[in-house]
Amino acid sequence: MRAVTSQSSPEAPIAVVAMGGHAFMRPGEPGTHEEHILNARAINRHTITLLERGYNLVITHGNGPQVGNLMRQTELTRDRVPALPIDVLVAQTEGSLGYYLQQELLNELRARDIRRYVVTMVTQVLVSREDPAFHSPTKPVGQFLTKEEAEERRERFGWIIREEAGRGWRRVVSSRGAR
């Protein structure tokens, strides 16, 4: 049996697959390492069809729930481990989700005896300081808080906090995707 080499070429069409961070965490899942692996595997069973049909593939994804979990870890360990800013947490989760997808796609390619390069890239977007999203943050992040907890964090960390109807209080940040 000979391995199939599916070389990408400049002439090959490009398929872009976009998904949210919830693609890696099904309803009711807390987002364990094992769940991320299984969900990345399920995602790649679908996306590999595009590679088999000759497409070059770009996968882009959100990471909201993962950033929220990492923010919670940061909050719980703040007194023992130096806290990182939200942009670093976003980059960490972007990279880790890319890693899950890359590893599971490579496993699926190997299982089908297809040789193909897979690359994970952490991206960064430059946003103007004048962007109106900075003046009216709307993207809820992190855990739900009581009113007292929200007020304490507003005072202690300078967070902008909003109430979510009947669910509690949450930190809000600027986000182009939250409009």
N, C-alpha and C positions, 0 to 999 in steps of 0.2 A: 504494500500500500504506500503510495507516494503522497507527501504533504502537498496541499494546495497552497500556492502562494498567491495571495490576493494583494497585489501591489496597488497602492493608490497612485493615481496619475492626475496631472493637471486637467485632463479632459473629463475625468469622472465627475458626475454631478455630486453636489454636496447636499446632504440631508441634515437639517438642524432639528434636534429633538430638545424641547424645553419642558422642564417639569419643576414643580415646587418641592420644597423640602419634605412635605408630607408624603411624597412618593416613597421615601425611605422609612417612614413611620406610619403604619396603618392605624386606623382608629382603635383606641384602647391600648396601643403599644407605648411603653415608656421610652423606647428608643435605645435599647441595649445594643451592644456591639454585634451580638448574634443576629438580632432583628435587622440591623443595617445590612449585614452580609446577605441574609435571605432575601431582603427586598431588592438589593442591588442585583442579585442573581436573577430574580423575577423580571426586573426591568430589562436586563441584558438578553434574556431569552426572546424578547420582542425586538430590541434594537439590532440584534445580530442579523436579522432578516434583511435589513438595509445593506449591511456589509456584503452579505451573500449575493445581493442583487447588483453589486458593483458600485455602490455609493461610497463616497468619503463621508465620514460621519463626524458631526460636532454635537456634543451633548452639553447643554447648559442647565443649571439647576439652582433652585433656591435653597435656603438653609435656615429658615426662620425657626422651626422647632428646635433644631440642634443648637442654634445660637442661644435660644432661651434656656435650654438645659445647661449650657456652658456658663451662661450668666448666673444661673442659680448656683452652680458649683463655686463660682467666684464669690458670690455673696456669702455662701456658707463658710468659706475658708478665708475670707478677707482679713481676719485677725492673725492668720498664721502664714499665709502665702501672699506675696504682692499681687494686687489686682492688675489685670490688663484692661486696656481700653476696648470699647466695643468693636472698633475697626480690626483690631488684632484677633478678637474672638470670631469675627465674621471670616477673616482669612483662614483661621485654624479650621473652622468647620467646613469652609469651602474646599480646602485641601483634603480633609479627611473623607468627605463624601466623594470627591474625585478619586481618591485612593480606593474606596470600596468599589466604585464603578469600574475602575481600571483593573483591579485584581479579578473581579468576577468576569469581566469581559475577556481578559486573557485566559482565564480558566475555561470559559465557553469556547473560545477560539481553539485552544489546545484540544478540547474534547472533540471538536469537529475537524481536527488536523488542518487548521487554517493558520498560516503564518502571517501575522500582521502587526505593525507597530501600534502601540496605544500610548498616548501621552496625556498626562494630567497637567493642567495649567491653572494656577491661581491668578485671577485677574484683579484689576483695580480700576475704578472709574474716577476720573477727576471731575469734581462738581464745583461750579462757581460759588464763591462765598456769597454772592448776591442771589443765589437760587432761592425763590420764595419758600421752598420746602423747609428751609432752616428756620424760618420765622413762625411756622405753624406745624410743628411735628404732629403726625397722625398715626404712625405705625406703632401698635402696642407690642411690647417685648417683655419677656420674662414672666414671672409668676404673678398671680393675682394677690393683692395685698388688702389688708384691712385699712380703713381710713387712717388709723393711728400709725400703722407701719408706713403707709404712703407718705404721711406728713413727716415722719422721722427721716425717711430717705430723701425727701425733697430738701429738708434742712441740712442733712449730713453730706449728701452727694451732689446737691444742686439739680436733681432730676426734675423733669417735667412729668407730672402725673395727671392722669385723666381717669374718671370713673367710667366703667363699662356697665351699662344699665343692669343693675341687680346682680352683677357677677363679682364686683369688687373693683379695686383700683389697680392700675398698671402704669408702668413707665411707658412713655411714648418718645419715639425718636423720629428724625427726619428720614424719609424714604421716598424715592421716586416711584416705587412700585405700589405705594399705599394710597394713591390718590383716587 
